[in-house]
Amino acid sequence: MMARRQNGERTRVMIVEQDLDFGLKLADWLASHGYQPVFVRTVDAAIHELSGVRPRAIFIGLGCSEPAARIDIAEVLLMIQTICPRVPAITISGQTNKDQTQVVFRQGARRFVVKSVEFSQIADVLLSELSVATV
């Protein structure tokens, strides 16, 4: 897996995930495959860090299926697209439902991954999005 930029820097990938266990596992997996993960647990922390960290991709965990949380994720995706317009946002959820899927795609998420997939499948999505983003 090619996770390094031409200048030797590791590719930064932000993870916004309330589930500490899953977030740490994803961060460890990304780090072991040559990426530089930046793991934050809250949306506020992610927004605060975005311009300084300048990630090449962002994983956003959708921790809750409540309607209010869906509105929040829409706002988050809009803010991310405003701060980092060309950075692919990949949403990750423990479950999927039609309303949630429509909201995330309407607000700029490029891919939607369900947590039960293997990390290697998540890596395929990441590589695909990074290659599209660099074209």
C-alpha positions, 0 to 999 in steps of 0.5 A: 500500500502506497501511503507516502507522498513524494516528499517522504511525508506520511499521508495524514488521515483524520478520524473523527470517532466517538467510539474510542475502541474502534477509533484506536483500532482504525488509527493503529491499523492506518499507522501500521500501513504507513499513514499518519492518523490523527484521531479526534473524538469530537466534531469540535476537536475535528473542526479546530484541528482541520486547518492545522492538520491538513488531512488528505482524507477524513473518516467520520464515525456516525455514532448515533441514529437519532434525527438530531445526530443526522442534522449534526453530521450534515453540518459537520460535512458542510463545515469540512467541505468549507474548510477542506473542499477537496478532501474526501470525507468517508463516513463510517457507521455501525448500521445503515439506514436510507435517511442517514445515507441520503443526508451524508451523500447530499452533504458531500460525503463521498463514501459510506462504510459500515463498521462490520467491514474489514480494515482492508476494505476500508483501506481500498475505499481510502486508496480509491478516494485518495487517487481521485482527490489527486487527479 
